[in-house]
Amino acid sequence: MTVETVLSPILDKHMNSNLNSSLVWKSAFKPEEVTEDIRRKHNSWYEYTIKFDGLKPIQCTKYREV
């Protein structure tokens, strides 16, 4: 199991109840993938800490606005 940080402009406070089908995944980025051009396209960004089993997300342990 690995723990990864995911950035998204979409806020999903109830991500754990619909983890695999959350709208966050439509605009999800690893921190190193977010360039200044991508960052400027959205006013708000959220950082999610996700536990993965391989490629499958298991749990969102926390989130915060960045």
PyMOL commands that set and color helices and strands:
alter all, ss='L'
color gray80, all
select helices_A, chain A and resi 15-18+23-27+31-33+36-40
alter helices_A, ss='H'
color red, helices_A
select strands_A, chain A and resi 2-8+46-53+56-65
alter strands_A, ss='S'
color yellow, strands_A
deselect
rebuild
show_as cartoon
